[in-house]
Amino acid sequence: MSKTILTLGAGPGIGLATAQRFAREGYAVVLAARDGKRLERQAAVLRTAGADVQSVALDVSDASAVSALIRDLGDRLDVLHYNAGILRYDAQGALQTHALEDLAERDLESDVRINITGALYAIRAAMPGMKARQRGTMLLTGGGLATHPAAELLTLSVGKAGLRTIAQALFQPLKASGVHIAVLDVATLVSPDSAQAHGVGEAFWQLHAQREQPVESWSWEARYS
Ligand SMILES: NC(=O)c1ccc[n+]([C@@H]2O[C@H](COP(=O)([O-])OP(=O)(O)OC[C@H]3O[C@@H](n4cnc5c(N)ncnc54)[C@H](OP(=O)(O)O)[C@@H]3O)[C@@H](O)[C@H]2O)c1
């Protein structure tokens, strides 16, 4: 049975680069995001390199879909990577920022569900199995906005601060059960298939690899800039 990494919010940037890094170590990969066609393109890239890949179309803010996927993976789930995060781009691909008063209620609710609540759903669903096995890693894609928030990117800033708090709060109790949780604060711009994307993938691998070291040397946070 192959050890599996599940990427929730799998896209062509950090999500794919991190999956590629784990696949190189022999991990099977499950990619999950809303757009099934785009997922299949990423799966094809991984399969070309010899990886065992499954893609699953789901929305991370759907608690039952997230729980069902984690339940289906059962003992195979070794690494959970929560990577979903909402940034808005215009038609030319430029990042769009918004003042709080310009965001509709439905955008605020949806942003918080994707940036934080989905992570809570996923961690809650994965925790019992990992604790019972006394083995598992939860990796969260954080951001520099966690500690240097921006008014014009407020829902993402709140989201990254939330992920950082989740890792900090759960680190000790999970460690006591042999399960590792860590957030990587990505504090630079990252494009798909760039040196930065692969650097982030490597940084996630190094956080996960701490599990082979004495627990005293594990850390709940690292920074990539
Ligand atoms: N890129 C950067 O410069 C940068 C810098 C710092 C931090 N980050 C963080 O890194 C993470 C990944 O960013 P990235 O730019 O590299 O993106 P990515 O890994 O290429 O893609 C992230 C994917 O998340 C998926 N997603 C969004 N909402 C979702 C939902 N409700 N349910 C399921 N999947 C969802 C999107 O796919 P679907 O639309 O198909 O669902 C998207 O393709 C984000 O958390 C981001 O905040 C990025």
The ligand as an SDF file (V2000), in Angstrom:
LIG
                    3D

 48 52  0  0  0  0  0  0  0  0999 V2000
    1.2540   32.1090   -5.5800 N   0  0  0  0  0  0  0  0  0  0  0  0
    1.7730   32.9010   -4.6720 C   0  0  0  0  0  0  0  0  0  0  0  0
    2.4930   33.8680   -4.9890 O   0  0  0  0  0  0  0  0  0  0  0  0
    1.5330   32.6390   -3.2120 C   0  0  0  0  0  0  0  0  0  0  0  0
    2.2710   33.3470   -2.2390 C   0  0  0  0  0  0  0  0  0  0  0  0
    2.0400   33.0750   -0.8920 C   0  0  0  0  0  0  0  0  0  0  0  0
    1.0830   32.1250   -0.5230 C   0  0  0  0  0  0  0  0  0  0  0  0
    0.3720   31.4880   -1.5090 N   0  0  0  0  0  0  0  0  0  0  0  0
   -0.6250   30.5070   -1.0970 C   0  0  0  0  0  0  0  0  0  0  0  0
   -0.3060   29.2770   -1.6910 O   0  0  0  0  0  0  0  0  0  0  0  0
   -1.4790   28.5270   -1.9590 C   0  0  0  0  0  0  0  0  0  0  0  0
   -1.4500   28.0640   -3.3820 C   0  0  0  0  0  0  0  0  0  0  0  0
   -1.3250   29.1840   -4.2140 O   0  0  0  0  0  0  0  0  0  0  0  0
   -0.8970   29.0290   -5.7270 P   0  0  0  0  0  0  0  0  0  0  0  0
   -0.9970   30.4090   -6.3130 O   0  0  0  0  0  0  0  0  0  0  0  0
    0.3700   28.2920   -5.8780 O   0  0  0  0  0  0  0  0  0  0  0  0
   -2.0790   28.1760   -6.2370 O   0  0  0  0  0  0  0  0  0  0  0  0
   -2.1070   26.6810   -6.7980 P   0  0  0  0  0  0  0  0  0  0  0  0
   -1.4250   25.7110   -5.9200 O   0  0  0  0  0  0  0  0  0  0  0  0
   -1.6900   26.7540   -8.2220 O   0  0  0  0  0  0  0  0  0  0  0  0
   -3.6850   26.4780   -6.7590 O   0  0  0  0  0  0  0  0  0  0  0  0
   -4.4970   26.5560   -5.6370 C   0  0  0  0  0  0  0  0  0  0  0  0
   -5.7640   25.9010   -6.0700 C   0  0  0  0  0  0  0  0  0  0  0  0
   -6.7090   25.9740   -4.9970 O   0  0  0  0  0  0  0  0  0  0  0  0
   -7.9250   25.5950   -5.5730 C   0  0  0  0  0  0  0  0  0  0  0  0
   -9.0560   26.0560   -4.8130 N   0  0  0  0  0  0  0  0  0  0  0  0
   -9.4370   27.3320   -4.5810 C   0  0  0  0  0  0  0  0  0  0  0  0
  -10.6170   27.3330   -3.9410 N   0  0  0  0  0  0  0  0  0  0  0  0
  -10.9720   26.0290   -3.7770 C   0  0  0  0  0  0  0  0  0  0  0  0
  -12.0940   25.3800   -3.2080 C   0  0  0  0  0  0  0  0  0  0  0  0
  -13.1280   26.0710   -2.6940 N   0  0  0  0  0  0  0  0  0  0  0  0
  -12.1360   24.0320   -3.1940 N   0  0  0  0  0  0  0  0  0  0  0  0
  -11.1370   23.3110   -3.7370 C   0  0  0  0  0  0  0  0  0  0  0  0
  -10.0510   23.8720   -4.2860 N   0  0  0  0  0  0  0  0  0  0  0  0
   -9.9820   25.2190   -4.3170 C   0  0  0  0  0  0  0  0  0  0  0  0
   -7.9610   26.2210   -6.9650 C   0  0  0  0  0  0  0  0  0  0  0  0
   -8.4650   25.2590   -7.8910 O   0  0  0  0  0  0  0  0  0  0  0  0
  -10.0120   25.2720   -8.3530 P   0  0  0  0  0  0  0  0  0  0  0  0
  -10.3000   26.6730   -8.7900 O   0  0  0  0  0  0  0  0  0  0  0  0
  -10.0650   24.2570   -9.4390 O   0  0  0  0  0  0  0  0  0  0  0  0
  -10.8210   24.8530   -7.1640 O   0  0  0  0  0  0  0  0  0  0  0  0
   -6.4820   26.5210   -7.2500 C   0  0  0  0  0  0  0  0  0  0  0  0
   -6.0660   25.9780   -8.4610 O   0  0  0  0  0  0  0  0  0  0  0  0
   -2.6520   29.4370   -1.6020 C   0  0  0  0  0  0  0  0  0  0  0  0
   -3.1050   29.0920   -0.3210 O   0  0  0  0  0  0  0  0  0  0  0  0
   -2.0230   30.8120   -1.6030 C   0  0  0  0  0  0  0  0  0  0  0  0
   -2.6910   31.6890   -0.7360 O   0  0  0  0  0  0  0  0  0  0  0  0
    0.5780   31.7040   -2.8170 C   0  0  0  0  0  0  0  0  0  0  0  0
  1  2  1  0
  2  3  2  0
  2  4  1  0
  4  5  1  0
  4 48  2  0
  5  6  2  0
  6  7  1  0
  7  8  2  0
  8  9  1  0
  8 48  1  0
  9 10  1  0
  9 46  1  0
 10 11  1  0
 11 12  1  0
 11 44  1  0
 12 13  1  0
 13 14  1  0
 14 15  2  0
 14 16  1  0
 14 17  1  0
 17 18  1  0
 18 19  2  0
 18 20  1  0
 18 21  1  0
 21 22  1  0
 22 23  1  0
 23 24  1  0
 23 42  1  0
 24 25  1  0
 25 26  1  0
 25 36  1  0
 26 27  1  0
 26 35  1  0
 27 28  2  0
 28 29  1  0
 29 30  1  0
 29 35  2  0
 30 31  1  0
 30 32  2  0
 32 33  1  0
 33 34  2  0
 34 35  1  0
 36 37  1  0
 36 42  1  0
 37 38  1  0
 38 39  2  0
 38 40  1  0
 38 41  1  0
 42 43  1  0
 44 45  1  0
 44 46  1  0
 46 47  1  0
M  CHG  2   8   1  16  -1
M  END
$$$$
